[in-house]
Amino acid sequence: MAAIGLVFLPGMMTGQILAGVEPADAVKYQLLIMFLIAGGTGLGTLTAVLGGAHLLTDHRHRLRLDRISR
């Protein structure tokens, strides 16, 4: 997430401004892309956590470490 503000978005915003887009519109695109990246990261994390919890617990919500393959 640190790379969002340091590399990706300022380059995109600078490119848009150099191309002649209004700075306010470039900021709107910057915010949109930042929220999409953050939302995608959040959904991916939630999916991984819920999938892991489903895999490692049984129907009585007991931890089943025997389901982990080595």
Summary of the structure (lengths in Angstrom):
residues: 70
radius of gyration: 20.2
end to end distance: 31.5
largest distance: 60.3
contacts: 141
relative contact order: 0.10
helix: 77%
strand: 3%
